[in-house]
Amino acid sequence: MYPLTVYVADGGLISYRRRRAAYSVDKILKGAKPSELSVEQPMAAEFAINLKAAKEISLTILPQSAPAGG
């Protein structure tokens, strides 16, 4: 699993990136305690799968259905 889709384009299997994670890491590195940080829902997320790489390792990827009500 990779943090950026560019790795998937270069042959990696899966990437997942949740935006704003770096914001929390920055706060912790500046001395904030994790228990003091508010819980946030990600504003956006990226998920990519390299179907060619999945096929090479015999991994079956099922199509995603649309979310309920949307």
PDB file of N, CA, C and O in Angstrom, chain B, residues numbered from 101:
ATOM      1  N   MET B 101       0.852  -1.165   0.000  1.00  0.00           N
ATOM      2  CA  MET B 101       0.000   0.000   0.000  1.00  0.00           C
ATOM      3  C   MET B 101       0.898   1.229   0.000  1.00  0.00           C
ATOM      4  O   MET B 101       1.877   1.291   0.744  1.00  0.00           O
ATOM      5  N   TYR B 102       0.569   2.184  -0.819  1.00  0.00           N
ATOM      6  CA  TYR B 102       1.372   3.392  -0.988  1.00  0.00           C
ATOM      7  C   TYR B 102       0.549   4.634  -0.659  1.00  0.00           C
ATOM      8  O   TYR B 102      -0.679   4.602  -0.738  1.00  0.00           O
ATOM      9  N   PRO B 103       1.217   5.729  -0.291  1.00  0.00           N
ATOM     10  CA  PRO B 103       0.488   6.939   0.079  1.00  0.00           C
ATOM     11  C   PRO B 103       0.068   7.808  -1.109  1.00  0.00           C
ATOM     12  O   PRO B 103      -0.762   8.703  -0.948  1.00  0.00           O
ATOM     13  N   LEU B 104       0.624   7.562  -2.293  1.00  0.00           N
ATOM     14  CA  LEU B 104       0.313   8.393  -3.460  1.00  0.00           C
ATOM     15  C   LEU B 104      -0.020   7.518  -4.668  1.00  0.00           C
ATOM     16  O   LEU B 104       0.529   6.428  -4.829  1.00  0.00           O
ATOM     17  N   THR B 105      -0.922   8.007  -5.509  1.00  0.00           N
ATOM     18  CA  THR B 105      -1.337   7.233  -6.672  1.00  0.00           C
ATOM     19  C   THR B 105      -0.224   7.089  -7.703  1.00  0.00           C
ATOM     20  O   THR B 105      -0.281   6.185  -8.537  1.00  0.00           O
ATOM     21  N   VAL B 106       0.773   7.944  -7.671  1.00  0.00           N
ATOM     22  CA  VAL B 106       1.878   7.834  -8.624  1.00  0.00           C
ATOM     23  C   VAL B 106       2.567   6.482  -8.495  1.00  0.00           C
ATOM     24  O   VAL B 106       3.058   5.943  -9.487  1.00  0.00           O
ATOM     25  N   TYR B 107       2.610   5.927  -7.288  1.00  0.00           N
ATOM     26  CA  TYR B 107       3.218   4.615  -7.095  1.00  0.00           C
ATOM     27  C   TYR B 107       2.401   3.520  -7.773  1.00  0.00           C
ATOM     28  O   TYR B 107       2.962   2.540  -8.263  1.00  0.00           O
ATOM     29  N   VAL B 108       1.101   3.678  -7.805  1.00  0.00           N
ATOM     30  CA  VAL B 108       0.235   2.714  -8.485  1.00  0.00           C
ATOM     31  C   VAL B 108       0.463   2.804  -9.990  1.00  0.00           C
ATOM     32  O   VAL B 108       0.509   1.783 -10.677  1.00  0.00           O
ATOM     33  N   ALA B 109       0.605   4.015 -10.498  1.00  0.00           N
ATOM     34  CA  ALA B 109       0.877   4.197 -11.924  1.00  0.00           C
ATOM     35  C   ALA B 109       2.215   3.565 -12.320  1.00  0.00           C
ATOM     36  O   ALA B 109       2.398   3.138 -13.460  1.00  0.00           O
ATOM     37  N   ASP B 110       3.140   3.512 -11.369  1.00  0.00           N
ATOM     38  CA  ASP B 110       4.456   2.918 -11.630  1.00  0.00           C
ATOM     39  C   ASP B 110       4.510   1.428 -11.344  1.00  0.00           C
ATOM     40  O   ASP B 110       5.587   0.835 -11.409  1.00  0.00           O
ATOM     41  N   GLY B 111       3.369   0.799 -11.026  1.00  0.00           N
ATOM     42  CA  GLY B 111       3.330  -0.650 -10.841  1.00  0.00           C
ATOM     43  C   GLY B 111       2.917  -1.116  -9.466  1.00  0.00           C
ATOM     44  O   GLY B 111       2.725  -2.315  -9.265  1.00  0.00           O
ATOM     45  N   GLY B 112       2.772  -0.207  -8.501  1.00  0.00           N
ATOM     46  CA  GLY B 112       2.324  -0.591  -7.162  1.00  0.00           C
ATOM     47  C   GLY B 112       0.899  -1.099  -7.194  1.00  0.00           C
ATOM     48  O   GLY B 112       0.160  -0.810  -8.134  1.00  0.00           O
ATOM     49  N   LEU B 113       0.504  -1.846  -6.186  1.00  0.00           N
ATOM     50  CA  LEU B 113      -0.829  -2.459  -6.181  1.00  0.00           C
ATOM     51  C   LEU B 113      -1.929  -1.494  -5.742  1.00  0.00           C
ATOM     52  O   LEU B 113      -2.919  -1.324  -6.453  1.00  0.00           O
ATOM     53  N   ILE B 114      -1.764  -0.859  -4.575  1.00  0.00           N
ATOM     54  CA  ILE B 114      -2.837  -0.037  -4.008  1.00  0.00           C
ATOM     55  C   ILE B 114      -2.260   1.230  -3.402  1.00  0.00           C
ATOM     56  O   ILE B 114      -1.164   1.221  -2.843  1.00  0.00           O
ATOM     57  N   SER B 115      -3.015   2.330  -3.517  1.00  0.00           N
ATOM     58  CA  SER B 115      -2.656   3.541  -2.785  1.00  0.00           C
ATOM     59  C   SER B 115      -3.896   4.068  -2.080  1.00  0.00           C
ATOM     60  O   SER B 115      -5.019   3.929  -2.567  1.00  0.00           O
ATOM     61  N   TYR B 116      -3.670   4.662  -0.947  1.00  0.00           N
ATOM     62  CA  TYR B 116      -4.754   5.276  -0.179  1.00  0.00           C
ATOM     63  C   TYR B 116      -4.193   6.511   0.484  1.00  0.00           C
ATOM     64  O   TYR B 116      -3.164   6.451   1.157  1.00  0.00           O
ATOM     65  N   ARG B 117      -4.858   7.617   0.298  1.00  0.00           N
ATOM     66  CA  ARG B 117      -4.395   8.853   0.917  1.00  0.00           C
ATOM     67  C   ARG B 117      -5.578   9.575   1.524  1.00  0.00           C
ATOM     68  O   ARG B 117      -6.570   9.863   0.855  1.00  0.00           O
ATOM     69  N   ARG B 118      -5.452   9.854   2.783  1.00  0.00           N
ATOM     70  CA  ARG B 118      -6.472  10.628   3.488  1.00  0.00           C
ATOM     71  C   ARG B 118      -5.883  12.001   3.724  1.00  0.00           C
ATOM     72  O   ARG B 118      -4.838  12.139   4.361  1.00  0.00           O
ATOM     73  N   ARG B 119      -6.534  12.986   3.225  1.00  0.00           N
ATOM     74  CA  ARG B 119      -6.039  14.347   3.382  1.00  0.00           C
ATOM     75  C   ARG B 119      -6.227  14.816   4.816  1.00  0.00           C
ATOM     76  O   ARG B 119      -7.136  14.368   5.513  1.00  0.00           O
ATOM     77  N   ARG B 120      -5.384  15.697   5.235  1.00  0.00           N
ATOM     78  CA  ARG B 120      -5.370  16.305   6.568  1.00  0.00           C
ATOM     79  C   ARG B 120      -4.652  15.451   7.589  1.00  0.00           C
ATOM     80  O   ARG B 120      -4.530  15.871   8.740  1.00  0.00           O
ATOM     81  N   ALA B 121      -4.173  14.280   7.231  1.00  0.00           N
ATOM     82  CA  ALA B 121      -3.407  13.475   8.174  1.00  0.00           C
ATOM     83  C   ALA B 121      -2.123  14.199   8.547  1.00  0.00           C
ATOM     84  O   ALA B 121      -1.682  14.136   9.694  1.00  0.00           O
ATOM     85  N   ALA B 122      -1.521  14.888   7.580  1.00  0.00           N
ATOM     86  CA  ALA B 122      -0.279  15.617   7.850  1.00  0.00           C
ATOM     87  C   ALA B 122      -0.510  16.725   8.880  1.00  0.00           C
ATOM     88  O   ALA B 122       0.393  17.060   9.646  1.00  0.00           O
ATOM     89  N   TYR B 123      -1.699  17.283   8.897  1.00  0.00           N
ATOM     90  CA  TYR B 123      -2.039  18.316   9.878  1.00  0.00           C
ATOM     91  C   TYR B 123      -1.908  17.764  11.295  1.00  0.00           C
ATOM     92  O   TYR B 123      -1.329  18.420  12.161  1.00  0.00           O
ATOM     93  N   SER B 124      -2.430  16.590  11.535  1.00  0.00           N
ATOM     94  CA  SER B 124      -2.352  15.969  12.862  1.00  0.00           C
ATOM     95  C   SER B 124      -0.915  15.610  13.214  1.00  0.00           C
ATOM     96  O   SER B 124      -0.478  15.821  14.345  1.00  0.00           O
ATOM     97  N   VAL B 125      -0.183  15.071  12.252  1.00  0.00           N
ATOM     98  CA  VAL B 125       1.219  14.712  12.489  1.00  0.00           C
ATOM     99  C   VAL B 125       2.014  15.962  12.845  1.00  0.00           C
ATOM    100  O   VAL B 125       2.837  15.932  13.759  1.00  0.00           O
ATOM    101  N   ASP B 126       1.776  17.053  12.135  1.00  0.00           N
ATOM    102  CA  ASP B 126       2.477  18.312  12.406  1.00  0.00           C
ATOM    103  C   ASP B 126       2.218  18.778  13.833  1.00  0.00           C
ATOM    104  O   ASP B 126       3.148  19.183  14.531  1.00  0.00           O
ATOM    105  N   LYS B 127       0.978  18.725  14.268  1.00  0.00           N
ATOM    106  CA  LYS B 127       0.634  19.142  15.635  1.00  0.00           C
ATOM    107  C   LYS B 127       1.353  18.283  16.674  1.00  0.00           C
ATOM    108  O   LYS B 127       1.868  18.805  17.663  1.00  0.00           O
ATOM    109  N   ILE B 128       1.389  16.981  16.455  1.00  0.00           N
ATOM    110  CA  ILE B 128       2.051  16.069  17.398  1.00  0.00           C
ATOM    111  C   ILE B 128       3.549  16.348  17.438  1.00  0.00           C
ATOM    112  O   ILE B 128       4.148  16.372  18.514  1.00  0.00           O
ATOM    113  N   LEU B 129       4.156  16.558  16.273  1.00  0.00           N
ATOM    114  CA  LEU B 129       5.589  16.842  16.222  1.00  0.00           C
ATOM    115  C   LEU B 129       5.933  18.174  16.891  1.00  0.00           C
ATOM    116  O   LEU B 129       7.066  18.379  17.324  1.00  0.00           O
ATOM    117  N   LYS B 130       4.956  19.075  16.973  1.00  0.00           N
ATOM    118  CA  LYS B 130       5.170  20.357  17.643  1.00  0.00           C
ATOM    119  C   LYS B 130       4.837  20.289  19.133  1.00  0.00           C
ATOM    120  O   LYS B 130       4.849  21.312  19.817  1.00  0.00           O
ATOM    121  N   GLY B 131       4.540  19.085  19.641  1.00  0.00           N
ATOM    122  CA  GLY B 131       4.364  18.916  21.068  1.00  0.00           C
ATOM    123  C   GLY B 131       2.962  18.632  21.564  1.00  0.00           C
ATOM    124  O   GLY B 131       2.786  18.383  22.756  1.00  0.00           O
ATOM    125  N   ALA B 132       1.955  18.659  20.702  1.00  0.00           N
ATOM    126  CA  ALA B 132       0.594  18.370  21.149  1.00  0.00           C
ATOM    127  C   ALA B 132       0.462  16.893  21.497  1.00  0.00           C
ATOM    128  O   ALA B 132       1.066  16.036  20.851  1.00  0.00           O
ATOM    129  N   LYS B 133      -0.317  16.611  22.502  1.00  0.00           N
ATOM    130  CA  LYS B 133      -0.595  15.214  22.854  1.00  0.00           C
ATOM    131  C   LYS B 133      -1.704  14.704  21.938  1.00  0.00           C
ATOM    132  O   LYS B 133      -2.684  15.411  21.700  1.00  0.00           O
ATOM    133  N   PRO B 134      -1.562  13.494  21.427  1.00  0.00           N
ATOM    134  CA  PRO B 134      -2.605  12.969  20.548  1.00  0.00           C
ATOM    135  C   PRO B 134      -3.997  13.009  21.173  1.00  0.00           C
ATOM    136  O   PRO B 134      -4.988  13.216  20.473  1.00  0.00           O
ATOM    137  N   SER B 135      -4.072  12.813  22.487  1.00  0.00           N
ATOM    138  CA  SER B 135      -5.383  12.834  23.150  1.00  0.00           C
ATOM    139  C   SER B 135      -6.011  14.224  23.164  1.00  0.00           C
ATOM    140  O   SER B 135      -7.208  14.361  23.418  1.00  0.00           O
ATOM    141  N   GLU B 136      -5.210  15.262  22.892  1.00  0.00           N
ATOM    142  CA  GLU B 136      -5.721  16.631  22.883  1.00  0.00           C
ATOM    143  C   GLU B 136      -6.261  17.042  21.509  1.00  0.00           C
ATOM    144  O   GLU B 136      -6.951  18.055  21.391  1.00  0.00           O
ATOM    145  N   LEU B 137      -5.951  16.268  20.486  1.00  0.00           N
ATOM    146  CA  LEU B 137      -6.391  16.617  19.135  1.00  0.00           C
ATOM    147  C   LEU B 137      -7.845  16.229  18.926  1.00  0.00           C
ATOM    148  O   LEU B 137      -8.307  15.201  19.423  1.00  0.00           O
ATOM    149  N   SER B 138      -8.545  17.053  18.195  1.00  0.00           N
ATOM    150  CA  SER B 138      -9.936  16.740  17.902  1.00  0.00           C
ATOM    151  C   SER B 138     -10.003  15.656  16.832  1.00  0.00           C
ATOM    152  O   SER B 138      -9.094  15.520  16.014  1.00  0.00           O
ATOM    153  N   VAL B 139     -11.067  14.902  16.847  1.00  0.00           N
ATOM    154  CA  VAL B 139     -11.281  13.868  15.836  1.00  0.00           C
ATOM    155  C   VAL B 139     -11.866  14.551  14.613  1.00  0.00           C
ATOM    156  O   VAL B 139     -12.845  15.291  14.707  1.00  0.00           O
ATOM    157  N   GLU B 140     -11.263  14.297  13.484  1.00  0.00           N
ATOM    158  CA  GLU B 140     -11.720  14.929  12.248  1.00  0.00           C
ATOM    159  C   GLU B 140     -12.083  13.877  11.220  1.00  0.00           C
ATOM    160  O   GLU B 140     -11.435  12.835  11.119  1.00  0.00           O
ATOM    161  N   GLN B 141     -13.106  14.158  10.472  1.00  0.00           N
ATOM    162  CA  GLN B 141     -13.437  13.332   9.317  1.00  0.00           C
ATOM    163  C   GLN B 141     -12.617  13.858   8.151  1.00  0.00           C
ATOM    164  O   GLN B 141     -12.491  15.073   7.998  1.00  0.00           O
ATOM    165  N   PRO B 142     -12.058  12.990   7.331  1.00  0.00           N
ATOM    166  CA  PRO B 142     -11.277  13.476   6.197  1.00  0.00           C
ATOM    167  C   PRO B 142     -12.158  14.255   5.224  1.00  0.00           C
ATOM    168  O   PRO B 142     -13.320  13.917   5.000  1.00  0.00           O
ATOM    169  N   MET B 143     -11.578  15.296   4.659  1.00  0.00           N
ATOM    170  CA  MET B 143     -12.308  16.091   3.679  1.00  0.00           C
ATOM    171  C   MET B 143     -12.434  15.320   2.361  1.00  0.00           C
ATOM    172  O   MET B 143     -13.441  15.424   1.662  1.00  0.00           O
ATOM    173  N   ALA B 144     -11.422  14.565   2.045  1.00  0.00           N
ATOM    174  CA  ALA B 144     -11.427  13.774   0.812  1.00  0.00           C
ATOM    175  C   ALA B 144     -10.433  12.635   0.969  1.00  0.00           C
ATOM    176  O   ALA B 144      -9.510  12.705   1.782  1.00  0.00           O
ATOM    177  N   ALA B 145     -10.627  11.618   0.206  1.00  0.00           N
ATOM    178  CA  ALA B 145      -9.699  10.487   0.224  1.00  0.00           C
ATOM    179  C   ALA B 145      -9.507  10.006  -1.203  1.00  0.00           C
ATOM    180  O   ALA B 145     -10.404  10.115  -2.039  1.00  0.00           O
ATOM    181  N   GLU B 146      -8.329   9.476  -1.467  1.00  0.00           N
ATOM    182  CA  GLU B 146      -8.042   8.881  -2.758  1.00  0.00           C
ATOM    183  C   GLU B 146      -7.714   7.418  -2.543  1.00  0.00           C
ATOM    184  O   GLU B 146      -6.961   7.069  -1.633  1.00  0.00           O
ATOM    185  N   PHE B 147      -8.269   6.577  -3.369  1.00  0.00           N
ATOM    186  CA  PHE B 147      -7.990   5.150  -3.314  1.00  0.00           C
ATOM    187  C   PHE B 147      -7.798   4.685  -4.745  1.00  0.00           C
ATOM    188  O   PHE B 147      -8.672   4.898  -5.585  1.00  0.00           O
ATOM    189  N   ALA B 148      -6.683   4.062  -5.032  1.00  0.00           N
ATOM    190  CA  ALA B 148      -6.409   3.602  -6.394  1.00  0.00           C
ATOM    191  C   ALA B 148      -5.920   2.168  -6.363  1.00  0.00           C
ATOM    192  O   ALA B 148      -5.193   1.762  -5.456  1.00  0.00           O
ATOM    193  N   ILE B 149      -6.324   1.411  -7.359  1.00  0.00           N
ATOM    194  CA  ILE B 149      -5.899   0.019  -7.488  1.00  0.00           C
ATOM    195  C   ILE B 149      -5.320  -0.171  -8.886  1.00  0.00           C
ATOM    196  O   ILE B 149      -5.915   0.256  -9.876  1.00  0.00           O
ATOM    197  N   ASN B 150      -4.180  -0.800  -8.960  1.00  0.00           N
ATOM    198  CA  ASN B 150      -3.563  -1.156 -10.232  1.00  0.00           C
ATOM    199  C   ASN B 150      -4.127  -2.521 -10.622  1.00  0.00           C
ATOM    200  O   ASN B 150      -3.707  -3.550 -10.092  1.00  0.00           O
ATOM    201  N   LEU B 151      -5.079  -2.520 -11.547  1.00  0.00           N
ATOM    202  CA  LEU B 151      -5.754  -3.762 -11.920  1.00  0.00           C
ATOM    203  C   LEU B 151      -4.810  -4.748 -12.594  1.00  0.00           C
ATOM    204  O   LEU B 151      -4.987  -5.959 -12.461  1.00  0.00           O
ATOM    205  N   LYS B 152      -3.818  -4.251 -13.312  1.00  0.00           N
ATOM    206  CA  LYS B 152      -2.849  -5.134 -13.953  1.00  0.00           C
ATOM    207  C   LYS B 152      -2.027  -5.863 -12.883  1.00  0.00           C
ATOM    208  O   LYS B 152      -1.816  -7.072 -12.978  1.00  0.00           O
ATOM    209  N   ALA B 153      -1.567  -5.128 -11.866  1.00  0.00           N
ATOM    210  CA  ALA B 153      -0.796  -5.750 -10.783  1.00  0.00           C
ATOM    211  C   ALA B 153      -1.665  -6.740 -10.016  1.00  0.00           C
ATOM    212  O   ALA B 153      -1.195  -7.812  -9.635  1.00  0.00           O
ATOM    213  N   ALA B 154      -2.932  -6.387  -9.789  1.00  0.00           N
ATOM    214  CA  ALA B 154      -3.843  -7.297  -9.085  1.00  0.00           C
ATOM    215  C   ALA B 154      -4.019  -8.601  -9.867  1.00  0.00           C
ATOM    216  O   ALA B 154      -4.008  -9.687  -9.289  1.00  0.00           O
ATOM    217  N   LYS B 155      -4.179  -8.480 -11.178  1.00  0.00           N
ATOM    218  CA  LYS B 155      -4.351  -9.675 -12.012  1.00  0.00           C
ATOM    219  C   LYS B 155      -3.106 -10.558 -11.963  1.00  0.00           C
ATOM    220  O   LYS B 155      -3.212 -11.784 -11.942  1.00  0.00           O
ATOM    221  N   GLU B 156      -1.921  -9.930 -11.946  1.00  0.00           N
ATOM    222  CA  GLU B 156      -0.666 -10.695 -11.926  1.00  0.00           C
ATOM    223  C   GLU B 156      -0.525 -11.554 -10.671  1.00  0.00           C
ATOM    224  O   GLU B 156       0.145 -12.586 -10.704  1.00  0.00           O
ATOM    225  N   ILE B 157      -1.145 -11.142  -9.572  1.00  0.00           N
ATOM    226  CA  ILE B 157      -1.067 -11.948  -8.343  1.00  0.00           C
ATOM    227  C   ILE B 157      -2.391 -12.672  -8.074  1.00  0.00           C
ATOM    228  O   ILE B 157      -2.641 -13.141  -6.963  1.00  0.00           O
ATOM    229  N   SER B 158      -3.224 -12.753  -9.098  1.00  0.00           N
ATOM    230  CA  SER B 158      -4.508 -13.460  -9.028  1.00  0.00           C
ATOM    231  C   SER B 158      -5.447 -12.893  -7.972  1.00  0.00           C
ATOM    232  O   SER B 158      -6.184 -13.635  -7.321  1.00  0.00           O
ATOM    233  N   LEU B 159      -5.417 -11.581  -7.808  1.00  0.00           N
ATOM    234  CA  LEU B 159      -6.311 -10.901  -6.866  1.00  0.00           C
ATOM    235  C   LEU B 159      -7.546 -10.436  -7.619  1.00  0.00           C
ATOM    236  O   LEU B 159      -7.432  -9.706  -8.604  1.00  0.00           O
ATOM    237  N   THR B 160      -8.718 -10.846  -7.172  1.00  0.00           N
ATOM    238  CA  THR B 160      -9.966 -10.452  -7.816  1.00  0.00           C
ATOM    239  C   THR B 160     -10.470  -9.162  -7.184  1.00  0.00           C
ATOM    240  O   THR B 160     -10.608  -9.068  -5.965  1.00  0.00           O
ATOM    241  N   ILE B 161     -10.743  -8.164  -8.029  1.00  0.00           N
ATOM    242  CA  ILE B 161     -11.275  -6.887  -7.577  1.00  0.00           C
ATOM    243  C   ILE B 161     -12.726  -6.813  -8.054  1.00  0.00           C
ATOM    244  O   ILE B 161     -12.992  -6.837  -9.256  1.00  0.00           O
ATOM    245  N   LEU B 162     -13.645  -6.727  -7.122  1.00  0.00           N
ATOM    246  CA  LEU B 162     -15.057  -6.652  -7.460  1.00  0.00           C
ATOM    247  C   LEU B 162     -15.445  -5.199  -7.703  1.00  0.00           C
ATOM    248  O   LEU B 162     -14.901  -4.300  -7.062  1.00  0.00           O
ATOM    249  N   PRO B 163     -16.381  -4.957  -8.621  1.00  0.00           N
ATOM    250  CA  PRO B 163     -16.824  -3.580  -8.869  1.00  0.00           C
ATOM    251  C   PRO B 163     -17.507  -3.012  -7.626  1.00  0.00           C
ATOM    252  O   PRO B 163     -18.170  -3.733  -6.880  1.00  0.00           O
ATOM    253  N   GLN B 164     -17.333  -1.718  -7.422  1.00  0.00           N
ATOM    254  CA  GLN B 164     -17.948  -1.046  -6.276  1.00  0.00           C
ATOM    255  C   GLN B 164     -19.351  -0.611  -6.641  1.00  0.00           C
ATOM    256  O   GLN B 164     -19.587  -0.089  -7.731  1.00  0.00           O
ATOM    257  N   SER B 165     -20.275  -0.828  -5.730  1.00  0.00           N
ATOM    258  CA  SER B 165     -21.637  -0.356  -5.960  1.00  0.00           C
ATOM    259  C   SER B 165     -21.759   1.076  -5.468  1.00  0.00           C
ATOM    260  O   SER B 165     -20.973   1.527  -4.635  1.00  0.00           O
ATOM    261  N   ALA B 166     -22.737   1.777  -5.983  1.00  0.00           N
ATOM    262  CA  ALA B 166     -22.964   3.168  -5.581  1.00  0.00           C
ATOM    263  C   ALA B 166     -23.447   3.206  -4.138  1.00  0.00           C
ATOM    264  O   ALA B 166     -24.151   2.295  -3.701  1.00  0.00           O
ATOM    265  N   PRO B 167     -23.077   4.253  -3.383  1.00  0.00           N
ATOM    266  CA  PRO B 167     -23.552   4.368  -1.998  1.00  0.00           C
ATOM    267  C   PRO B 167     -25.068   4.507  -1.956  1.00  0.00           C
ATOM    268  O   PRO B 167     -25.681   5.042  -2.880  1.00  0.00           O
ATOM    269  N   ALA B 168     -25.659   4.024  -0.881  1.00  0.00           N
ATOM    270  CA  ALA B 168     -27.106   4.111  -0.720  1.00  0.00           C
ATOM    271  C   ALA B 168     -27.547   5.565  -0.703  1.00  0.00           C
ATOM    272  O   ALA B 168     -26.935   6.396  -0.032  1.00  0.00           O
ATOM    273  N   GLY B 169     -28.602   5.872  -1.435  1.00  0.00           N
ATOM    274  CA  GLY B 169     -29.160   7.220  -1.438  1.00  0.00           C
ATOM    275  C   GLY B 169     -28.363   8.216  -2.259  1.00  0.00           C
ATOM    276  O   GLY B 169     -28.640   9.414  -2.203  1.00  0.00           O
ATOM    277  N   GLY B 170     -27.371   7.749  -3.026  1.00  0.00           N
ATOM    278  CA  GLY B 170     -26.581   8.743  -3.694  1.00  0.00           C
ATOM    279  C   GLY B 170     -26.282   8.503  -5.080  1.00  0.00           C
ATOM    280  O   GLY B 170     -25.609   9.313  -5.716  1.00  0.00           O
TER     281      GLY B 170
END
